[in-house]
Amino acid sequence: MNVLILTDFSTQAFHAANYALNLSSGNSHFYVLHASNGEGTQVEESLLALVDKLKEQPESKKHRFSTLPFSDNLIYATRKAVIENHIDLIVMGASGKNTSNFQGLGGNTCSVAKKVKCPVLVVPNCDFKEWEKLYLPLDLRFPVNIEALQLLQKLPVVKDAALNVWGFDLKDSGIEIDDFNLIDYKINQQILKHESDFLESFWPEATSKANLILFFARQLHITEKLLNRLSTVETRKQNLPVLILHE
């Protein structure tokens, strides 16, 4: 895989980069990008120091690394890097502050997820575990192209992993979840009728059992709305990796 790591040189960003080293069992090429209007030489030196630190990790032995300093805004720099380097996945650290309605992810993360057409993995401060339980909330008013889930074949999903699909039918339309014909997964499906079900049913189960939460970028409107409810509930903060897929 070609993996783009976005860094602001924070502790959260390094943790995400270190987590990313575990994402592929084969050889991957990691591009480490920092976008700013700062001094180019200083940024390049900081990126090289970060790469040297990553190379000290045991999981780094099979991977290659390149640095990408950009004197430009984050979105433009990320788009350019994704196109020129054929990026399969972007990795970012979770924000230490809640700067957007998407609880725990931060404003920059939301901007990248919405404006750059490439899957984004957001990593909070959690230890790496292979993905065996995946949770996917869906707004059933909108069709979903499940081909986007094929990216999971390149990522650390265990054999016969459980994919728990939670369909939100908030208008009680009686719509059914489309058949997820994915032979590599144990598919569990259920319908939720009320927004309160997100906090009372989906979120408690996902945060206690999941290794990964999946969202479709096309459906961030509902997940933003629902996750915004978490901002006043301190015990329900986001502590799981989140993979945002583009169709």
C-alpha positions in Angstrom: 0.0 0.0 0.0 0.9 3.6 -0.4 0.0 5.3 2.9 0.0 9.1 3.5 0.6 10.1 7.1 -0.4 13.7 7.9 1.5 15.1 10.8 1.7 18.4 12.8 4.5 16.9 15.0 2.2 16.5 18.0 2.1 13.5 20.3 -1.3 12.5 18.7 0.2 12.6 15.2 3.2 10.4 16.2 0.9 7.9 17.8 -1.2 7.6 14.6 2.0 7.2 12.5 3.2 4.5 14.8 -0.2 2.7 14.6 -0.1 2.9 10.8 3.1 0.8 10.7 0.9 -2.2 11.7 -1.7 -1.7 8.9 -0.1 -3.9 6.3 1.5 -7.4 6.6 3.5 -6.7 3.4 5.8 -3.9 2.2 4.2 -0.5 2.2 5.4 2.9 1.2 4.8 5.6 3.9 4.7 9.2 2.8 5.0 11.6 5.8 3.5 15.0 5.0 3.5 18.3 6.9 1.8 21.4 5.3 2.6 24.8 6.7 3.9 28.3 5.8 7.0 27.7 7.9 10.6 27.6 6.9 11.1 24.7 4.5 14.5 23.6 5.8 13.3 23.4 9.3 10.2 21.4 8.3 12.2 19.0 6.3 14.6 18.4 9.2 11.6 17.8 11.5 10.1 15.3 9.0 13.4 13.4 8.7 13.7 13.3 12.5 10.1 11.9 12.7 10.9 9.2 10.0 14.1 8.2 11.9 12.0 7.8 15.0 9.5 5.6 13.1 12.3 3.5 11.7 13.3 2.6 15.3 10.0 0.7 15.6 10.1 -3.1 15.0 7.2 -2.9 12.5 9.1 -0.4 10.3 11.6 -2.9 8.9 9.5 -4.0 5.9 8.4 -0.5 4.9 9.8 2.4 2.9 9.5 6.1 3.9 9.5 9.4 2.1 9.0 12.9 3.4 6.7 15.5 1.8 7.2 19.1 3.2 4.6 21.5 1.7 4.5 25.3 2.0 0.8 25.3 1.3 -2.6 24.7 2.9 -3.4 21.3 4.2 -6.2 20.4 1.7 -4.3 21.4 -1.4 -1.1 19.7 -0.2 -3.0 16.5 0.7 -4.9 16.4 -2.7 -1.6 16.8 -4.6 0.2 14.1 -2.6 -2.7 11.7 -3.0 -2.7 12.1 -6.8 1.0 12.1 -7.4 1.8 9.2 -5.1 -1.2 7.0 -5.8 -2.2 7.0 -2.2 -4.5 4.2 -0.9 -5.0 5.5 2.6 -4.5 8.7 4.6 -3.7 8.4 8.3 -4.3 11.2 10.8 -4.2 11.5 14.6 -7.4 12.3 16.5 -7.6 15.8 17.7 -6.9 16.5 21.3 -9.6 19.2 21.1 -13.1 19.1 19.8 -13.0 21.7 17.1 -15.9 20.5 15.0 -19.2 18.8 15.4 -17.5 15.5 14.6 -16.7 14.7 18.3 -13.1 13.8 18.9 -11.9 14.1 15.3 -11.2 17.8 14.9 -11.7 20.4 12.2 -8.7 19.5 10.0 -9.6 15.9 10.0 -13.2 16.7 9.0 -11.9 18.9 6.2 -9.6 16.2 4.8 -12.3 13.6 5.0 -14.8 15.7 3.2 -12.6 17.5 0.6 -10.0 14.8 -0.3 -11.4 11.8 -2.1 -9.3 9.2 -0.4 -10.0 6.9 2.6 -9.0 8.4 5.9 -8.1 6.5 9.1 -8.3 8.6 12.2 -6.3 7.1 15.1 -6.9 8.2 18.7 -4.7 7.3 21.7 -5.3 3.6 21.6 -3.1 0.5 21.3 -3.1 -1.4 18.0 -5.3 -4.5 17.8 -6.2 -6.5 14.7 -9.6 -5.7 13.5 -12.1 -8.5 14.2 -15.2 -6.5 15.1 -16.2 -3.6 12.8 -19.2 -1.4 13.3 -20.8 0.5 10.4 -23.7 3.0 10.9 -25.8 3.8 7.8 -28.4 6.3 6.9 -30.8 4.1 5.0 -32.2 7.0 2.9 -29.1 6.9 0.8 -27.6 4.1 -1.3 -24.2 2.8 -0.5 -21.6 1.3 -2.8 -20.1 -1.5 -0.8 -17.2 -1.8 -3.2 -15.6 0.8 -1.1 -15.2 -1.8 1.6 -12.7 -3.7 -0.6 -10.0 -1.5 0.9 -10.4 -3.7 4.0 -8.7 -6.5 2.2 -5.4 -4.6 2.4 -5.8 -3.8 6.1 -5.4 -5.8 9.3 -8.9 -7.5 9.3 -8.9 -11.0 10.7 -10.5 -13.9 8.9 -14.2 -14.2 9.4 -14.3 -10.8 11.1 -17.7 -9.5 12.2 -19.2 -6.6 10.3 -22.0 -5.1 12.4 -24.2 -2.9 10.1 -26.6 -0.6 12.0 -29.1 1.0 9.7 -30.8 4.2 10.9 -34.3 4.5 9.5 -35.2 7.7 11.2 -38.3 8.3 9.2 -39.7 4.8 9.9 -39.9 4.2 6.2 -39.5 0.5 6.5 -36.5 0.5 4.2 -34.3 -2.6 4.6 -30.6 -2.8 4.6 -29.2 -3.9 1.3 -27.7 -7.4 1.2 -24.0 -7.1 2.1 -22.7 -10.0 0.1 -19.2 -10.1 1.6 -18.1 -13.7 2.0 -15.1 -12.8 4.1 -17.2 -11.4 7.0 -19.9 -12.4 9.4 -22.6 -9.9 8.7 -24.9 -8.7 11.6 -27.6 -6.3 10.7 -30.1 -4.3 12.7 -32.5 -1.4 12.2 -32.7 1.6 14.5 -35.6 4.0 14.4 -34.7 6.9 16.6 -31.7 9.3 17.0 -31.5 8.4 20.7 -30.7 4.8 19.6 -27.3 6.0 18.5 -26.2 6.9 22.1 -28.3 4.3 23.9 -27.7 1.3 21.6 -25.1 1.7 18.9 -22.5 3.8 20.7 -22.2 1.9 24.0 -21.9 -1.5 22.2 -19.5 -0.1 19.6 -17.1 1.5 22.1 -17.1 -1.7 24.3 -16.7 -4.3 21.5 -15.5 -2.8 18.3 -11.9 -2.6 17.0 -12.9 -0.1 14.3 -15.8 2.2 13.4 -16.5 2.6 9.7 -18.2 5.6 8.1 -18.9 6.5 4.5 -17.8 10.0 3.7 -21.1 10.5 1.7 -23.0 10.0 5.0 -21.0 12.2 7.3 -24.0 14.4 7.6 -25.8 11.9 9.8 -22.8 10.8 11.8 -21.9 14.4 12.5 -25.4 15.0 13.7 -25.5 12.0 15.9 -21.9 12.2 17.2 -22.5 15.9 18.1 -24.7 14.5 20.9 -21.5 13.1 22.5 -20.0 16.5 23.2 -21.9 16.8 26.5 -21.3 13.2 27.6 -17.8 13.0 28.9 -17.9 9.2 29.5 -18.7 8.6 25.8 -15.8 10.2 24.1 -14.4 8.7 20.9 -11.5 6.3 21.7 -11.6 4.0 18.7 -10.0 4.2 15.2 -12.4 5.5 12.7 -12.1 4.7 9.0 -13.9 7.0 6.6 -14.5 5.5 3.2 -15.1 7.2 -0.2 -17.3 5.5 -2.8 
